[in-house]
Amino acid sequence: MPETLSARIRTLQDAQPTQYGLLSTYYREVHQALETCQRNYPCVSQLYETLDEPELDRRMLGTILSLLVQLDVLDFYSERNNSNRYDLTQYDQTAMQELADVLETEAH
């Protein structure tokens, strides 16, 4: 039986608390970037450009996007050393909302 998103988030929280903290702090901005990007296969810089006055930097955005791939919310189009591309045609909006719900619940 596949592990639920909620269980994968808890595993991330236990195994990588710093990464979990980054995700829980900035997931709203990342969600905004994913929702507003007009490209199907953007790199981090292209997603970053969609944000107005971002609180996170490009490196942090890249880290969170990689976490979303690990959590099966998003998928790579191509994984490269210099600039990953993300496949927004496979972006799971339902999973992203579930992620937001879990993080909101954990915050309270």
C-alpha positions as CSV (number, residue, x, y, z in Angstrom):
1,M,0.0,0.0,0.0
2,P,1.5,3.4,-1.0
3,E,2.4,5.7,1.8
4,T,0.0,8.7,2.2
5,L,1.2,12.2,1.6
6,S,0.6,13.0,5.3
7,A,2.8,10.1,6.3
8,R,5.6,11.2,3.9
9,I,5.4,14.7,5.4
10,R,5.8,13.3,8.9
11,T,8.7,11.3,7.7
12,L,10.3,14.4,6.3
13,Q,9.7,16.2,9.5
14,D,11.4,13.5,11.5
15,A,14.3,12.8,9.2
16,Q,15.0,16.2,7.8
17,P,13.6,18.9,10.2
18,T,15.5,21.7,8.5
19,Q,14.0,20.9,5.1
20,Y,10.6,20.4,6.7
21,G,10.9,23.9,8.3
22,L,11.8,25.4,5.0
23,L,8.8,23.8,3.3
24,S,6.4,24.8,6.1
25,T,7.6,28.4,6.0
26,Y,7.6,29.0,2.3
27,Y,5.1,26.6,0.8
28,R,2.6,29.4,0.1
29,E,5.1,31.2,-2.1
30,V,6.0,28.1,-3.9
31,H,2.3,27.3,-4.5
32,Q,1.8,30.8,-5.9
33,A,4.8,30.3,-8.3
34,L,3.4,26.9,-9.5
35,E,-0.1,28.3,-10.0
36,T,1.0,31.5,-11.9
37,C,3.7,30.1,-14.1
38,Q,2.7,30.0,-17.7
39,R,5.4,27.5,-18.8
40,N,4.9,23.7,-18.9
41,Y,8.6,22.9,-18.1
42,P,10.1,25.8,-16.1
43,C,13.4,25.9,-14.3
44,V,13.8,27.5,-10.9
45,S,14.7,30.9,-12.3
46,Q,11.6,31.0,-14.4
47,L,9.4,30.0,-11.5
48,Y,11.1,32.6,-9.3
49,E,10.4,35.4,-11.7
50,T,6.6,34.8,-11.2
51,L,6.9,35.9,-7.6
52,D,6.3,39.5,-6.5
53,E,8.7,40.5,-3.7
54,P,9.6,36.9,-2.7
55,E,10.8,36.2,0.9
56,L,12.7,33.1,-0.3
57,D,15.8,33.1,-2.6
58,R,16.2,31.0,-5.7
59,R,18.3,28.3,-3.9
60,M,15.5,27.9,-1.3
61,L,12.9,27.6,-4.0
62,G,15.0,24.9,-5.7
63,T,15.2,23.0,-2.5
64,I,11.5,23.2,-1.9
65,L,10.7,22.1,-5.5
66,S,13.0,19.1,-5.0
67,L,11.1,18.3,-1.8
68,L,7.8,18.5,-3.7
69,V,9.2,16.0,-6.2
70,Q,10.1,13.7,-3.3
71,L,6.5,14.1,-1.9
72,D,5.0,13.3,-5.4
73,V,3.3,16.7,-5.7
74,L,5.5,17.6,-8.7
75,D,7.7,15.8,-11.1
76,F,11.0,16.5,-12.9
77,Y,10.9,17.1,-16.6
78,S,14.7,16.8,-16.7
79,E,17.1,16.6,-13.7
80,R,20.4,18.2,-14.6
81,N,23.4,19.5,-12.7
82,N,23.0,23.1,-13.7
83,S,19.2,23.7,-13.9
84,N,16.4,21.2,-13.2
85,R,13.2,21.6,-15.2
86,Y,9.9,20.8,-13.6
87,D,7.0,19.2,-15.3
88,L,4.0,21.4,-14.5
89,T,1.8,19.2,-16.7
90,Q,2.1,16.6,-14.0
91,Y,1.7,19.0,-11.1
92,D,-0.9,17.6,-8.7
93,Q,-2.9,20.5,-7.4
94,T,-4.9,18.2,-5.1
95,A,-1.8,16.9,-3.5
96,M,-0.5,20.5,-3.1
97,Q,-3.8,21.4,-1.3
98,E,-3.4,18.3,0.9
99,L,0.1,19.4,1.7
100,A,-1.1,22.9,2.6
101,D,-3.8,21.4,4.8
102,V,-1.3,19.2,6.7
103,L,1.2,22.0,7.2
104,E,-1.6,24.4,8.4
105,T,-2.8,21.7,10.9
106,E,0.8,21.1,12.1
107,A,1.3,24.9,12.6
108,H,-1.6,25.1,15.1
